[in-house]
Structures are given as C-alpha cells and as structure tokens.
C-alpha cells in the first residue's frame, strides 16, 4: 500500500521527472502574487479510472525568482519549489494516509539525472491572436521532439511573471505561456491561466517547515519501488 500511494503521489511531481489587482492588458512585471491554472490531464488508458483523483485546478505562488506549485488531492498534497536562476528545486510531500511529510532537495547530480526526461520543444509563431483571462495572446505551434507530439501554446507579453514548474519548459523570450501543454512525470497536462493576481503570498511558501523529514531523491524513489 505504501508503494502504491507513493507511486500515485509521484505522478503529480514535475520535478521527479523531471497589493491585489485583476488581469488586464499591459499589466507589466508582477514580482509577487498568485496564479490559478485550470488543468486537463492527458491520461493513458490504464490510468483512466484514476481521472477523478486528479485536481482540476493548480495554484502557483511566486515572489522574485522563486515559485511554488501546490497540488492537492484527497490522498496527499505536494509543493514544487523552484528557482530557475539559482538552479534550486525542492519537492514537499504531505501524505496523511501514511502519517508522513517528506522534503526532497534536488542536488545538481539529481538534476543532471533528470535531464534525459525533460521535453525538447520547438516553437513556431503564427499570426493568430485572441484574449485569455484578459491578456492578449499569440499562438505558437509546438513540437515535442521525443514523443513527436504537436500542440498549441499561447503566449502573452502583457505580463512578466517568474517561471514555475509548469511554465519552466518555455523560453521566456516567447513571453509568458497562458494556454499550453506541460509535462509531469511522463504525463502531459493542458494548463490555462484562470487568474494572475498580484499580492502577498503566504509565509513559508518557498521553504520546508521543521515537521518535514528530509530525504534524498534516491530514498524517495526506493520507497515507491526504485523506479
């Protein structure tokens, strides 16, 4: 049972593979705030029965160069903490069914191991535009080389927000992705920005509290069967 729960938890981890204002055009750079995404998971047939357990919305807190993506379900919650500029990455797992809280800091060696699982994206801009969540967005055609998967991504330059575990795969020169496909442990997930809101984020959003047990990536992988 322990391995089943941990395997389920890791499906949602992007890292294991790898003053308030409303949205408006020309918002500019936001240095601290919250992003709400609506998400649609692309599940293989063997996981279809689990669809109801996958969250329909994901929350990101960001401040400066740091971001944290929080995923919640009835079985567990996880937080992916990321600072791309400092190559800092941490995963927090809270699993009430096991009575456990784990914190995994990914070392440079861990991140090197995960490189092989990261997507390879090629983007081509179109001339098609529309509005999403109050932002002007430009359509791009995207190809993921490893799976030869094609999809659309829509970027805005109305707002500048630090990268998070969902948006990290896209070069910032394209703008901020507002509707796109991201990748989480072998699964793809379509994400659409519902809201970007400036404001103070909760204290402790980018660190682990003392009640989390510090473990290595190898220990975490061993707990769920060594995969």
N, CA and C of each residue as an Amber inpcrd file, in Angstrom:
protein
   681
   0.8340000  -1.2000000   0.0000000   0.0000000   0.0000000   0.0000000
   0.8750000   1.2580000   0.0000000   1.9550000   1.2030000   0.8000000
   2.8660000   2.3440000   0.8660000   3.4150000   2.6990000  -0.5010000
   3.8500000   1.6660000  -1.2640000   4.4070000   1.9180000  -2.5980000
   3.3500000   2.4410000  -3.5530000   2.1240000   1.9290000  -3.4570000
   1.0450000   2.3820000  -4.3360000   0.7700000   3.8570000  -4.1210000
   0.6950000   4.2660000  -2.8460000   0.4300000   5.6660000  -2.5280000
   1.5450000   6.5600000  -3.0510000   2.8070000   6.1470000  -2.8320000
   3.9290000   6.9540000  -3.2880000   3.9900000   7.0300000  -4.8040000
   3.6870000   5.9330000  -5.4720000   3.6650000   5.9480000  -6.9370000
   2.6160000   6.9190000  -7.4470000   1.4530000   6.9440000  -6.7940000
   0.3760000   7.8540000  -7.1700000   0.8090000   9.2980000  -6.9640000
   1.4580000   9.5590000  -5.8070000   1.9130000  10.9060000  -5.4910000
   2.9000000  11.4130000  -6.5260000   3.8320000  10.5550000  -6.9470000
   4.8800000  10.9840000  -7.8560000   4.3590000  11.3250000  -9.2420000
   3.1820000  10.8530000  -9.5820000   2.6040000  11.1880000 -10.8760000
   2.4010000  12.6810000 -11.0300000   2.2030000  13.3750000  -9.8980000
   1.9290000  14.8020000  -9.9560000   3.1730000  15.6570000  -9.7970000
   4.3330000  15.0390000  -9.6410000   5.5380000  15.8030000  -9.3720000
   6.2480000  16.1850000 -10.6580000   6.3240000  17.4520000 -10.9300000
   7.0340000  17.9000000 -12.1290000   8.5220000  17.6760000 -11.9860000
   9.0290000  17.6720000 -10.7800000  10.4670000  17.6010000 -10.5770000
  10.9880000  16.1910000 -10.6250000  10.2110000  15.1720000 -10.2300000
  10.7370000  13.8110000 -10.2180000  11.0710000  13.3650000 -11.6100000
  10.3610000  13.7250000 -12.6560000  10.9260000  13.5070000 -13.9850000
  11.8830000  14.6170000 -14.1200000  11.0840000  14.7120000 -14.1220000
  11.6150000  15.9450000 -14.4680000  10.8390000  17.0960000 -13.6400000
  -0.1070000  44.1260000  -3.3700000  -1.4440000  44.7450000  -3.3080000
  -2.2610000  44.1460000  -4.4480000  -3.4260000  43.5200000  -4.4180000
  -4.1880000  42.7740000  -5.3840000  -4.5680000  43.6170000  -6.6090000
  -4.5540000  42.9430000  -7.7670000  -5.0240000  43.6030000  -8.9850000
  -5.5760000  42.5470000  -9.8990000  -6.5620000  42.8830000 -10.7310000
  -7.1460000  41.9280000 -11.6610000  -6.3440000  41.9180000 -12.9410000
  -6.5520000  40.8600000 -13.7580000  -5.8520000  40.7690000 -15.0330000
  -6.2650000  41.8940000 -15.9580000  -5.3100000  42.4340000 -16.6980000
  -5.6220000  43.4400000 -17.7110000  -4.4320000  43.5470000 -18.6470000
  -4.6730000  44.0540000 -19.8480000  -3.5890000  44.2170000 -20.8090000
  -2.5670000  45.1980000 -20.2540000  -1.2900000  45.0030000 -20.6780000
  -0.2090000  45.8860000 -20.2560000  -0.0430000  45.9340000 -18.7460000
  -0.2240000  44.7930000 -18.0780000  -0.0700000  44.7230000 -16.6300000
   1.3860000  44.9480000 -16.2420000   2.3210000  44.5190000 -17.1020000
   3.7200000  44.6800000 -16.7990000   4.2410000  43.5900000 -15.8950000
   5.3730000  43.8460000 -15.2670000   6.0090000  42.8450000 -14.4220000
   5.3300000  42.7730000 -13.0640000   5.0270000  41.5410000 -12.6350000
   4.4800000  41.3060000 -11.3060000   5.5300000  40.5190000 -10.5330000
   5.9840000  41.0460000  -9.4260000   7.0780000  40.4270000  -8.6830000
   6.5950000  39.5000000  -7.5750000   5.3410000  39.6050000  -7.1810000
   4.8170000  38.7340000  -6.1270000   3.3170000  38.5530000  -6.3230000
   2.8650000  37.3020000  -6.2340000   1.4390000  37.0760000  -6.4070000
   1.0890000  35.6110000  -6.5640000  -0.0790000  35.3850000  -7.1710000
  -0.6530000  34.0460000  -7.2850000  -1.1490000  33.8120000  -8.7010000
  -0.9400000  32.5990000  -9.1970000  -1.5080000  32.1720000 -10.4820000
  -2.4170000  30.9770000 -10.2200000  -3.6200000  31.0170000 -10.7720000
  -4.5210000  29.8700000 -10.7380000  -4.6300000  29.3110000 -12.1500000
  -4.3380000  28.0170000 -12.3020000  -4.4720000  27.3410000 -13.5870000
  -5.6370000  26.3560000 -13.5310000  -6.4230000  26.2970000 -14.5950000
  -7.3050000  25.1540000 -14.7930000  -6.5150000  24.1500000 -15.6260000
  -6.6400000  22.8650000 -15.2810000  -5.8120000  21.8630000 -15.9470000
  -6.6490000  20.6730000 -16.4150000  -6.1840000  20.0970000 -17.5090000
  -6.8010000  18.9010000 -18.0830000  -5.7000000  17.8860000 -18.3210000
  -5.7820000  16.7550000 -17.6250000  -4.7340000  15.7370000 -17.6760000
  -4.9450000  14.8100000 -18.8670000  -3.8560000  14.5150000 -19.5740000
  -3.8880000  13.5770000 -20.6890000  -3.4190000  12.2150000 -20.1580000
  -4.3710000  11.3550000 -19.7960000  -4.0460000  10.1060000 -19.1270000
  -4.0410000   8.9260000 -20.0900000  -3.0860000   8.0050000 -19.9230000
  -3.1260000   6.7750000 -20.7170000  -4.3080000   5.9140000 -20.2860000
  -4.6950000   4.9790000 -21.1370000  -5.8900000   4.1660000 -20.8880000
  -5.8370000   3.4530000 -19.5410000  -4.6610000   2.9580000 -19.1500000
  -4.5590000   2.1970000 -17.9130000  -4.7440000   3.0610000 -16.6620000
  -4.7370000   4.3780000 -16.8340000  -4.9290000   5.2790000 -15.6960000
  -6.2790000   5.9740000 -15.7260000  -7.1350000   5.6310000 -16.6620000
  -8.4140000   6.3230000 -16.8340000  -9.2690000   6.2830000 -15.5720000
  -9.1960000   5.1830000 -14.8270000 -10.0110000   5.0470000 -13.6170000
  -9.5860000   6.0210000 -12.5230000  -8.3950000   6.5690000 -12.6380000
  -7.8760000   7.4960000 -11.6370000  -8.2230000   8.9460000 -11.9480000
  -8.9030000   9.1990000 -13.0550000  -9.1130000  10.5680000 -13.5300000
  -9.7560000  11.4710000 -12.4800000 -10.7110000  10.9430000 -11.7210000
 -11.4190000  11.7710000 -10.7380000 -10.5180000  12.1970000  -9.5860000
  -9.3850000  11.5280000  -9.4050000  -8.4630000  11.8550000  -8.3270000
  -7.4850000  12.9660000  -8.7090000  -7.4470000  13.3310000  -9.9680000
  -6.5370000  14.3680000 -10.4160000  -7.1830000  15.7410000 -10.2300000
  -6.4490000  16.7150000  -9.7100000  -7.0200000  18.0490000  -9.4770000
  -7.3750000  18.7580000 -10.7760000  -8.4050000  19.6040000 -10.7120000
  -8.8490000  20.3720000 -11.8730000  -8.2250000  21.7700000 -11.9080000
  -7.6730000  22.1920000 -10.7780000  -7.0010000  23.4850000 -10.6990000
  -5.6860000  23.3290000  -9.9400000  -4.7000000  24.1120000 -10.3230000
  -3.4210000  24.1560000  -9.6350000  -3.1080000  25.5970000  -9.2630000
  -2.4810000  25.7710000  -8.1020000  -2.1470000  27.1030000  -7.6000000
  -0.6460000  27.2840000  -7.5670000  -0.1760000  28.4250000  -8.0600000
   1.2400000  28.7840000  -8.0120000   1.3860000  30.0820000  -7.2300000
   2.3110000  30.0890000  -6.2580000   2.7300000  31.3210000  -5.5900000
   4.0960000  31.7070000  -6.1420000   4.3290000  32.9930000  -6.3320000
   5.6280000  33.4360000  -6.8310000   6.0430000  34.7340000  -6.1470000
   7.3570000  34.8690000  -5.9970000   7.9350000  36.0800000  -5.4190000
   9.3700000  36.1760000  -5.8780000   9.7250000  37.2850000  -6.5270000
  11.0670000  37.4120000  -7.0620000  11.3400000  36.3120000  -8.0700000
  12.4190000  35.5620000  -7.8630000  12.7810000  34.4740000  -8.7730000
  12.2490000  33.1240000  -8.3040000  11.5160000  33.0850000  -7.2060000
  11.0360000  31.8250000  -6.6370000   9.5650000  31.5860000  -6.9490000
   9.2120000  30.3060000  -7.1240000   7.8100000  29.9310000  -7.3300000
   7.5410000  28.6170000  -6.6210000   6.2910000  28.3980000  -6.2540000
   5.8950000  27.1120000  -5.6730000   4.5540000  26.7070000  -6.2690000
   4.5170000  25.4840000  -6.7970000   3.3150000  24.9300000  -7.3950000
   2.6990000  23.9520000  -6.4040000   1.4830000  24.2230000  -5.9760000
   0.8220000  23.3770000  -4.9890000  -0.2400000  22.5170000  -5.6580000
  -0.1830000  21.2050000  -5.3850000  -1.1390000  20.2410000  -5.9100000
  -1.8020000  19.5440000  -4.7380000  -3.1270000  19.5120000  -4.7400000
  -3.8470000  18.9100000  -3.6210000  -4.8460000  17.8760000  -4.1190000
  -4.9640000  16.7770000  -3.3780000  -5.9740000  15.7700000  -3.6510000
  -6.4190000  15.1900000  -2.3200000  -7.3750000  14.2680000  -2.3610000
  -7.8630000  13.6560000  -1.1260000  -6.7910000  12.8090000  -0.4550000
  -5.8230000  12.3200000  -1.2160000  -4.8080000  11.4130000  -0.6890000
  -3.5490000  12.1160000  -0.1980000  -3.2420000  13.2750000  -0.7340000
  -1.9670000  13.9120000  -0.4150000  -1.9580000  15.3470000  -0.9270000
  -0.9200000  16.0740000  -0.5560000  -0.6300000  17.3640000  -1.1760000
   0.8660000  17.4300000  -1.4540000   1.2370000  18.1450000  -2.4960000
   2.6470000  18.3160000  -2.8300000   2.9040000  19.7630000  -3.2120000
   4.1370000  20.1900000  -3.0140000   4.5600000  21.5260000  -3.3980000
   5.8910000  21.4240000  -4.1250000   5.9390000  21.9430000  -5.3410000
   7.1700000  22.0010000  -6.1250000   7.7360000  23.4150000  -6.0240000
   8.8670000  23.5530000  -5.3600000   9.5020000  24.8580000  -5.1680000
  10.6500000  24.9880000  -6.1570000  10.7000000  26.1050000  -6.8640000
  11.6470000  26.2530000  -7.9700000  12.2230000  27.6570000  -8.0030000
  13.5320000  27.7240000  -8.2190000  14.1950000  28.9770000  -8.5490000
  15.1350000  28.6660000  -9.7070000  14.6980000  28.9660000 -10.9160000
  15.4440000  28.6010000 -12.1120000  16.8070000  29.2710000 -12.1400000
  16.8780000  30.5300000 -11.7340000  18.1390000  31.2700000 -11.7930000
  19.1960000  30.6820000 -10.8760000  18.7710000  30.1470000  -9.7350000
  19.7220000  29.5580000  -8.7740000  19.8170000  28.0430000  -8.9220000
  19.0980000  27.4810000  -9.9100000  19.0490000  26.0310000 -10.1240000
  18.6730000  25.3100000  -8.8270000  17.7060000  25.9040000  -8.1270000
  17.2430000  25.3540000  -6.8530000  15.8840000  24.7020000  -7.0610000
  15.7450000  23.4850000  -6.5270000  14.4870000  22.7640000  -6.7030000
  14.2320000  21.8770000  -5.4770000  13.0250000  21.9730000  -4.9330000
  12.6600000  21.1790000  -3.7690000  11.2380000  20.6700000  -3.9460000
  10.9950000  19.4440000  -3.4750000   9.6720000  18.8360000  -3.5090000
   9.2290000  18.5450000  -2.0880000   8.0420000  19.0350000  -1.7090000
   7.4520000  18.7380000  -0.4070000   6.2490000  17.8320000  -0.6090000
   6.1780000  16.7560000   0.1460000   5.0700000  15.8090000   0.0710000
   4.4410000  15.6530000   1.4430000   3.1390000  15.8080000   1.5150000
   2.3820000  15.5780000   2.7500000   1.3930000  14.4530000   2.4660000
   1.5870000  13.2920000   3.1260000   0.7800000  12.1040000   2.8480000
   0.0820000  11.6610000   4.1340000  -1.1040000  12.2090000   4.4310000
  -1.7860000  11.8830000   5.6880000  -2.0560000  10.3920000   5.8780000
  -2.3380000   9.6500000   4.7940000  -2.6260000   8.2250000   4.9130000
  -1.4350000   7.4430000   5.4640000  -0.2300000   7.9740000   5.2670000
   0.9780000   7.3560000   5.7870000   1.4610000   8.0370000   7.0600000
   0.8460000   9.1920000   7.3700000   1.3140000   9.9680000   8.5070000
   2.7110000  10.5180000   8.2930000   3.0310000  10.8510000   7.0430000
   4.3810000  11.2720000   6.6980000   4.3960000  12.5950000   5.9410000
   5.4700000  13.3590000   6.1950000   5.7780000  14.5410000   5.4110000
   7.2410000  14.4440000   4.9860000   7.4760000  14.5100000   3.6810000
   8.8240000  14.3790000   3.1540000   9.2410000  15.6560000   2.4340000
  10.5310000  15.9690000   2.5360000  11.1190000  17.0860000   1.8020000
  12.3180000  16.5650000   1.0320000  12.3430000  16.8270000  -0.2660000
  13.4420000  16.3690000  -1.1250000  14.0810000  17.5820000  -1.8020000
  15.3400000  17.8370000  -1.4780000  16.0970000  18.8820000  -2.1620000
  16.8910000  18.2220000  -3.2800000  16.6390000  18.6410000  -4.5090000
  17.2910000  18.0320000  -5.6620000  18.6730000  18.6480000  -5.8570000
  19.6810000  17.8100000  -5.7210000  21.0650000  18.2510000  -5.8660000
  21.3980000  18.4540000  -7.3380000  22.5310000  19.1130000  -7.6360000
  22.9530000  19.2130000  -9.0390000  23.0660000  17.8480000  -9.7170000
  23.5330000  16.8390000  -8.9720000  23.6350000  15.4870000  -9.5470000
  22.2510000  14.9220000  -9.8530000  21.2770000  15.1640000  -8.9590000
  19.9050000  14.7100000  -9.1980000  19.3440000  15.3650000 -10.4590000
  19.5560000  16.6700000 -10.5850000  19.0250000  17.3930000 -11.7320000
  19.6770000  16.9180000 -13.0320000  20.9410000  16.5410000 -12.9510000
  21.6250000  16.0000000 -14.1260000  20.9830000  14.6880000 -14.5650000
  20.6160000  13.8390000 -13.5800000  19.9700000  12.5690000 -13.8960000
  18.6300000  12.7870000 -14.6000000  17.9350000  13.8610000 -14.2290000
  16.5980000  14.1000000 -14.7600000  16.5970000  14.7380000 -16.1470000
  17.7530000  15.2010000 -16.6030000  17.8220000  15.9010000 -17.8840000
  17.2870000  15.0570000 -19.0390000  17.5470000  13.7520000 -18.9880000
  17.1320000  12.8750000 -20.0860000  15.6190000  12.8090000 -20.2330000
  14.8960000  13.1370000 -19.1500000  13.4360000  13.0430000 -19.1870000
  12.7560000  14.3720000 -19.5250000  13.5310000  15.4280000 -19.6790000
  12.9320000  16.7260000 -19.9600000  12.5090000  16.8050000 -21.4260000
  11.4220000  17.5050000 -21.7020000  10.9530000  17.6200000 -23.0930000
  11.8860000  18.4850000 -23.9310000  11.8850000  18.2320000 -25.2360000
  12.6300000  19.0540000 -26.1880000  11.6070000  19.7340000 -27.1010000
  11.4430000  21.0260000 -26.9380000  10.3780000  21.7540000 -27.6100000
  10.9070000  22.6440000 -28.7270000  10.2030000  22.6320000 -29.8570000
  10.4550000  23.5610000 -30.9530000   9.1860000  24.3740000 -31.1750000
   9.3090000  25.6960000 -31.1960000   8.1520000  26.5710000 -31.3150000
   8.2210000  27.4050000 -32.5950000   7.0470000  27.6210000 -33.1880000
   6.9390000  28.4670000 -34.3760000   5.7460000  29.3940000 -34.1960000
   6.0040000  30.6890000 -34.2330000   4.9490000  31.6770000 -34.0260000
   4.0270000  31.7580000 -35.2350000   2.7370000  31.9780000 -34.9680000
   1.7610000  32.2220000 -36.0270000   1.3570000  33.6990000 -35.9550000
   0.3280000  34.0360000 -36.6850000  -0.1880000  35.4150000 -36.6190000
  -1.5220000  35.4730000 -35.8870000  -1.9980000  34.3170000 -35.4030000
  -3.3160000  34.2490000 -34.7690000  -3.2550000  34.7580000 -33.3290000
  -4.1950000  35.6020000 -32.9790000  -4.2520000  36.1590000 -31.6290000
  -5.6480000  35.9800000 -31.0460000  -5.7420000  36.0820000 -29.7330000
  -7.0260000  36.0850000 -29.0330000  -6.7900000  36.6090000 -27.6220000
  -7.8200000  36.6070000 -26.8080000  -7.7050000  37.0560000 -25.4240000
  -7.9930000  35.8860000 -24.4890000  -7.1210000  35.6980000 -23.4910000
  -7.3210000  34.6840000 -22.4600000  -7.1120000  35.3390000 -21.0960000
  -8.0960000  35.2110000 -20.2260000  -8.0160000  35.7650000 -18.8640000
  -7.6610000  37.2510000 -18.8760000  -8.0770000  37.9600000 -19.9170000
  -7.8260000  39.3910000 -20.0090000  -6.5060000  39.7610000 -20.6460000
  -5.7250000  38.7800000 -21.0890000  -4.4380000  39.0440000 -21.7050000
  -4.4950000  38.8310000 -23.2160000  -3.7840000  39.6650000 -23.9640000
  -3.6280000  39.4690000 -25.3970000  -2.5760000  38.3840000 -25.6140000
  -2.9270000  37.3440000 -26.3780000  -2.0140000  36.2090000 -26.5410000
  -1.7990000  35.9010000 -28.0140000  -0.6040000  35.3590000 -28.3230000
  -0.2110000  34.9960000 -29.6750000  -0.0040000  33.4890000 -29.7400000
  -0.5670000  32.8750000 -30.7640000  -0.4930000  31.4220000 -30.9260000
   0.8670000  30.9960000 -31.4700000   1.3860000  29.8920000 -30.9090000
   2.5960000  29.2400000 -31.4100000   2.3040000  27.7590000 -31.6330000
   2.8610000  27.2220000 -32.7010000   2.8000000  25.7880000 -32.9370000
   4.0170000  25.1460000 -32.2660000   3.7650000  24.0890000 -31.4830000
   4.8380000  23.4770000 -30.6970000   4.9780000  22.0060000 -31.0630000
   6.2160000  21.5630000 -31.1850000   6.5110000  20.1420000 -31.3720000
   7.4200000  19.6770000 -30.2470000   7.0240000  18.5680000 -29.5920000
   7.8780000  17.9340000 -28.5900000   8.6070000  16.8000000 -29.2960000
   9.9230000  16.9510000 -29.4460000  10.7130000  16.0760000 -30.3050000
  10.6790000  14.6100000 -29.8760000  10.8100000  14.3280000 -28.5840000
  10.9580000  12.9490000 -28.1100000   9.7170000  12.1060000 -28.3660000
   8.5430000  12.7090000 -28.1840000   7.2830000  11.9820000 -28.4030000
   6.6550000  12.3100000 -29.7440000   7.2400000  13.2930000 -30.4490000
   6.6880000  13.8200000 -31.6940000   5.2470000  14.2900000 -31.4930000
   4.9900000  14.8580000 -30.3380000   3.6710000  15.3950000 -30.0030000
   3.5800000  16.8480000 -30.4680000   2.4870000  17.2000000 -31.1320000
   2.2520000  18.5640000 -31.5770000   1.1000000  19.1800000 -30.7970000
   1.2490000  20.4340000 -30.4270000   0.1780000  21.1260000 -29.7170000
   0.3380000  22.6320000 -29.8930000  -0.6420000  23.3780000 -29.4160000
  -0.6140000  24.8340000 -29.4780000  -0.2030000  25.4030000 -28.1250000
   0.4750000  26.5340000 -28.1610000   0.7730000  27.2870000 -26.9470000
   0.5140000  28.7590000 -27.2430000  -0.0970000  29.4320000 -26.2780000
  -0.4440000  30.8330000 -26.4460000   0.3240000  31.6540000 -25.4080000
   1.0520000  32.6730000 -25.9050000   1.9270000  33.4640000 -25.0390000
   1.4710000  34.9210000 -25.0170000   1.6950000  35.5660000 -23.8710000
   1.4170000  36.9940000 -23.7550000   2.6700000  37.7320000 -23.3260000
   2.7860000  38.9660000 -23.8090000   3.8350000  39.8560000 -23.3280000
   3.2250000  41.0220000 -22.5570000   1.9370000  40.8700000 -22.2150000
   1.2690000  41.8790000 -21.3950000   1.7640000  41.8370000 -19.9580000
   2.2300000  40.6590000 -19.5340000   2.6260000  40.4890000 -18.1390000
   3.9180000  39.6820000 -18.0870000   4.7600000  39.9870000 -17.1150000
   6.0020000  39.2380000 -16.8960000   5.9400000  38.6230000 -15.5070000
   6.0320000  37.3000000 -15.4660000   5.9370000  36.5540000 -14.2080000
   7.0530000  35.5150000 -14.1910000   7.6360000  35.2670000 -13.0230000
   8.7230000  34.2960000 -12.9280000   8.2500000  32.8970000 -13.3250000
   9.1650000  32.0830000 -13.8230000   8.8300000  30.7390000 -14.2610000
   8.4700000  29.8450000 -13.0780000   7.5840000  28.8830000 -13.3500000
   7.1930000  27.9170000 -12.3270000   7.3030000  26.5030000 -12.9030000
   6.9180000  25.5070000 -12.1190000   7.1050000  24.1110000 -12.5300000
   6.3110000  23.7360000 -13.7790000   5.2620000  24.4900000 -14.1050000
   4.5040000  24.2400000 -15.3270000   5.0790000  24.9930000 -16.5200000
   5.4430000  26.2550000 -16.3150000   5.8710000  27.1110000 -17.4290000
   7.3610000  27.0250000 -17.7180000   8.1270000  26.3280000 -16.8960000
   9.5840000  26.3130000 -16.9500000  10.1690000  25.8240000 -18.2700000
   9.4120000  25.0270000 -19.0260000   9.9590000  24.4130000 -20.2320000
  10.0010000  25.3650000 -21.4180000   9.4220000  26.5680000 -21.2680000
   9.3190000  27.5100000 -22.3830000  10.2730000  28.6860000 -22.1920000
  10.9870000  29.0200000 -23.2530000  11.9170000  30.1480000 -23.2270000
  11.1450000  31.4330000 -22.9370000  11.6650000  32.2450000 -22.0180000
  10.9850000  33.4830000 -21.6210000  10.8950000  34.4900000 -22.7590000
  11.7200000  34.3320000 -23.7950000  11.6760000  35.2680000 -24.9210000
  10.3510000  35.2100000 -25.6720000   9.6160000  34.0950000 -25.5610000
   8.3160000  33.9780000 -26.2210000   7.2330000  34.7340000 -25.4530000
   7.5210000  35.1270000 -24.2130000   6.5290000  35.7270000 -23.3430000
   6.1310000  34.7410000 -22.2640000   5.0230000  35.0190000 -21.5940000
   4.5480000  34.1180000 -20.5480000   3.4600000  33.2170000 -21.1230000
   3.5960000  31.8770000 -20.9800000   2.5760000  30.9760000 -21.5380000
   1.2800000  31.0380000 -20.7450000   0.1790000  31.2660000 -21.4430000
  -1.1290000  31.4150000 -20.8030000  -2.0090000  30.1920000 -21.0630000
  -1.8470000  29.5620000 -22.2070000  -2.5130000  28.2910000 -22.5230000
  -1.4810000  27.4070000 -23.2140000  -1.2330000  26.2340000 -22.6640000
  -0.1240000  25.4230000 -23.1620000  -0.2300000  24.0040000 -22.6170000
   0.6330000  23.1390000 -23.1160000   0.7640000  21.7800000 -22.6000000
   2.0880000  21.6870000 -21.8610000   2.0410000  21.1490000 -20.6460000
   3.2500000  20.9300000 -19.8710000   3.4060000  19.4380000 -19.6190000
   4.4860000  19.0690000 -18.9310000   4.8360000  17.6570000 -18.7930000
   5.1760000  17.3480000 -17.3500000   4.5450000  16.2800000 -16.8210000
   4.7510000  15.9100000 -15.4290000   4.8940000  14.4020000 -15.3080000
   6.1390000  13.9430000 -15.1360000   6.4450000  12.5320000 -14.9130000
   5.8480000  11.6010000 -15.9690000   6.0800000  11.9420000 -17.2200000
   5.6100000  11.0860000 -18.2960000   4.1960000  11.3820000 -18.7510000
   3.4710000  12.2290000 -18.0240000   2.1260000  12.6330000 -18.4180000
   2.1810000  14.0370000 -19.0070000   1.2360000  14.3410000 -19.8660000
   1.0950000  15.7140000 -20.3370000  -0.1710000  16.2990000 -19.7340000
  -0.1410000  17.5890000 -19.4970000  -1.2730000  18.2740000 -18.8800000
  -1.4790000  19.6040000 -19.5920000  -2.7080000  19.8470000 -20.0240000
  -3.0370000  21.1310000 -20.6310000  -3.3960000  22.1160000 -19.5340000
  -2.7290000  23.2450000 -19.5240000  -2.9310000  24.2530000 -18.4840000
  -3.3780000  25.5660000 -19.1180000  -4.3510000  26.2030000 -18.5000000
  -4.8450000  27.5060000 -18.9480000  -4.8920000  28.4370000 -17.7400000
  -4.2990000  29.6100000 -17.8820000  -4.3380000  30.5800000 -16.7930000
  -5.7720000  31.0520000 -16.5680000  -6.2340000  30.8980000 -15.3500000
  -7.5520000  31.3960000 -14.9560000  -7.4380000  32.7920000 -14.3610000
  -6.3450000  33.0090000 -13.6340000  -6.1670000  34.2970000 -12.9560000
  -4.7040000  34.4830000 -12.5870000  -4.2020000  35.6910000 -12.7640000
  -2.9230000  36.1110000 -12.2140000  -3.2010000  37.3140000 -11.3310000
  -2.8270000  37.1890000 -10.0770000  -3.1890000  38.2270000  -9.1100000
  -1.9590000  38.6560000  -8.3260000  -1.6620000  39.9470000  -8.3290000
  -0.5710000  40.4720000  -7.5220000  -0.9960000  40.5390000  -6.0640000
  -0.0480000  40.3240000  -5.1640000  -0.3570000  40.3830000  -3.7390000
   0.6180000  39.5500000  -2.9340000   0.5700000  39.6930000  -1.6300000
   1.4790000  38.9820000  -0.7390000   1.1520000  37.4920000  -0.7170000
   2.1820000  36.6560000  -0.8360000   1.9810000  35.2060000  -0.8030000
   2.1020000  34.7210000   0.6430000   1.5540000  33.5360000   0.9630000
   1.6250000  33.0230000   2.3340000   3.0680000  32.8370000   2.8030000
   3.3050000  33.0900000   4.0640000   4.6390000  32.8930000   4.6430000
   5.0430000  31.4250000   4.5050000   6.3170000  31.1770000   4.2370000
   6.8090000  29.8150000   4.1380000   6.5170000  29.1310000   2.8150000
   6.0930000  29.8890000   1.8130000   5.7260000  29.2850000   0.5220000
   6.9070000  28.6450000  -0.2040000   8.1330000  29.0620000   0.1420000
   9.2970000  28.6010000  -0.6130000  10.3170000  27.8520000   0.2580000
   9.8280000  27.2520000   1.3400000  10.7220000  26.5080000   2.2270000
   9.9470000  25.3900000   2.9050000  10.6900000  24.4710000   3.5320000
  10.0810000  23.3510000   4.2530000  10.0510000  23.6590000   5.7450000
   8.9080000  23.4300000   6.3810000   8.8280000  23.6020000   7.8300000
   9.5130000  22.4310000   8.5320000   9.7210000  22.5500000   9.8280000
  10.5080000  21.5780000  10.5840000   9.8530000  20.2060000  10.6980000
   8.5560000  20.1210000  10.4190000   7.8800000  18.8280000  10.5430000
   8.0270000  17.9570000   9.2950000   8.7690000  18.4220000   8.2980000
   9.0510000  17.6120000   7.1100000  10.3470000  16.8280000   7.3170000
  10.3240000  15.5560000   6.9740000  11.5070000  14.7070000   7.0510000
  12.3280000  14.8730000   5.7820000  13.6030000  15.2450000   5.9340000
  14.4730000  15.4460000   4.7890000  14.9790000  14.1050000   4.2680000
  14.7290000  13.8180000   2.9960000  15.2120000  12.5920000   2.3670000
  15.8100000  12.9400000   1.0180000  16.5790000  12.0210000   0.4580000
  17.1860000  12.2350000  -0.8510000  16.2490000  11.7520000  -1.9460000
  16.5510000  12.1370000  -3.1930000  15.7560000  11.6610000  -4.3180000
  15.8420000  10.1440000  -4.4220000  17.0370000   9.5790000  -4.1980000
  17.1890000   8.1270000  -4.2690000  16.3310000   7.4210000  -3.2220000
  16.2610000   7.9740000  -2.0120000  15.4200000   7.3870000  -0.9660000
  13.9460000   7.4260000  -1.3650000  13.5300000   8.5330000  -1.9420000
  12.1360000   8.6490000  -2.3760000  11.8130000   7.6180000  -3.4480000
  12.6960000   7.4530000  -4.4120000  12.4790000   6.5070000  -5.4750000
  12.4520000   5.0640000  -4.9450000  13.2900000   4.7700000  -3.9620000
  13.3120000   3.4410000  -3.3660000  12.0080000   3.1320000  -2.6400000
  11.4230000   4.1390000  -2.0140000  10.1690000   3.9550000  -1.2910000
   9.0350000   3.5200000  -2.2170000   9.0710000   3.9680000  -3.4630000
   7.9890000   3.6260000  -4.3830000   8.4030000   2.5820000  -5.4130000
   9.4000000   1.7760000  -4.9930000   9.7420000   0.6340000  -5.8190000
  11.0180000   0.7700000  -6.6190000  11.7190000   1.8950000  -6.4190000
  13.0160000   2.0620000  -7.0880000  12.9270000   2.4770000  -8.5250000
  11.7380000   2.8940000  -9.0010000  11.5960000   3.2900000 -10.3970000
  12.0510000   4.7150000 -10.5930000
